[in-house]
Every structure is written in C-alpha cells, then in structure tokens.
Amino acid sequence: MIVVNTETIPGREITAVLGLVQGNTVRSKNVGRDIAAGFKNMVGGELKGYTQLLVESRRQSVERMISQGNELGADAIVNVRFTTSAVTSGAAELYAYGTAVKLAGVESPAMTEMTGA
C-alpha cells in the first residue's frame, strides 16, 4: 500500500477514488510518564515518554487507516493528514485520515489469482 501526504503520486495515474479512510486511537497519560515529564520540565529537554506515546499512537492510527483502505481494495492512500483532540482530562485522540484510490496498472489480488500472474 502506498501512503503519501500529497494529492498525487508522481509517475502514477489515479483511476478511481474509493473514499475517505481513517484510523484513530485514544491514549491516556500514565503516572510514570507524568513524574518523569515533571522532572524534565524543571531542567528542559525532550519528554521521551510522551514522544514514544505519540510514535505508538501515530503507528496504530496509520495501521487502522491502511486496514480500511485494504477493505476497500485500494492501491494507495493519498492526501494523508493527522489531527489530535483532547477527549477528556489526561486522554487524547490521534486521528489519521486520507483518500483511498485505485492506480492504473495495478492488478487486484483477486485478479492476480484468476490470471495466475
């Protein structure tokens, strides 16, 4: 699956737009990360616990978005964007979304099985 944050894929022709695909996750902070972040705030620097939390959240959101694209039979997801929102005190949602598309010259897995290619 090709996943890009641009509206097109250089050298590829989009033949069909299949629709919006999305993935999200809601994560909460934990006491250990909060304590470490409190100490780090005093001296400055990267809050590695929160960085890791965001990396995991982004990965899971993208995986869920790709899963929806696969269900639609997409070859690619274009114009991918991320957004966040507070859900409740101490919890936030990370939301990934994009447009699932078909590309010229890419056979679907079902077609490949039928033709033996």
Beta strands, then each sheet from edge to edge (+ up, - down):
strand 1: 2-3
strand 2: 14-28
strand 3: 76-88
strand 4: 91-103
sheet 1: 1+ 3+ 4- 2+
end
